[in-house]
């Protein structure tokens, strides 16, 4: 192998590394955003159920206990 081929392989490896790094970084950012949205939506759903459940329940006051 001459020096041009070795240099091409090294430069190609560096370019592939940077491309893969960018792709992984974007995927992790998207995954983090989806996780954040899921946590917020789940908390809102639980809050809705807790508040909605208390409206439908009837509080009985009487001589039961």
C-alpha positions in Angstrom: 0.0 0.0 0.0 1.3 3.4 -0.8 0.8 6.5 1.4 -2.1 7.8 -0.7 -4.2 4.7 0.0 -3.3 4.8 3.7 -4.2 8.4 3.9 -7.5 7.8 2.1 -8.4 5.0 4.5 -7.6 7.2 7.6 -9.6 10.2 6.2 -12.5 7.9 5.3 -12.5 6.4 8.8 -12.6 9.9 10.3 -15.5 11.0 8.0 -17.4 7.8 8.9 -16.8 8.4 12.6 -18.2 12.0 12.4 -21.2 10.9 10.3 -22.0 8.1 12.8 -21.5 10.5 15.7 -24.0 13.0 14.2 -26.6 10.3 13.6 -26.3 8.9 17.1 -26.5 12.4 18.6 -29.7 13.1 16.6 -31.3 9.8 17.6 -30.5 10.4 21.2 -32.0 13.9 21.0 -35.2 12.6 19.5 -35.4 9.8 22.0 -34.9 12.3 24.9 -37.6 14.6 23.5 -40.0 11.6 23.1 -39.3 10.5 26.7 -39.9 14.1 28.0 -43.3 14.3 26.1 -44.3 10.9 27.4 -43.6 11.8 31.0 -45.5 15.1 30.7 -48.4 13.4 29.0 -48.5 10.6 31.5 -48.5 13.1 34.4 -51.3 15.0 32.8 -53.3 11.8 32.3 -52.8 10.8 36.0 -53.8 14.3 37.2 -56.9 14.2 35.0 -57.9 10.8 36.4 -57.3 11.9 40.0 -59.2 15.1 39.6 -62.0 13.5 37.5 -62.4 10.7 39.9 -62.9 13.0 42.9 -65.7 14.8 41.1 -67.7 11.6 40.4 -67.4 10.2 43.9 -70.1 10.9 46.4 -69.1 11.7 49.9 -71.6 10.2 52.3 -72.0 11.6 55.7 -74.0 9.7 58.1 -74.0 7.2 60.9 -72.1 4.5 59.1 -69.1 4.7 61.4 
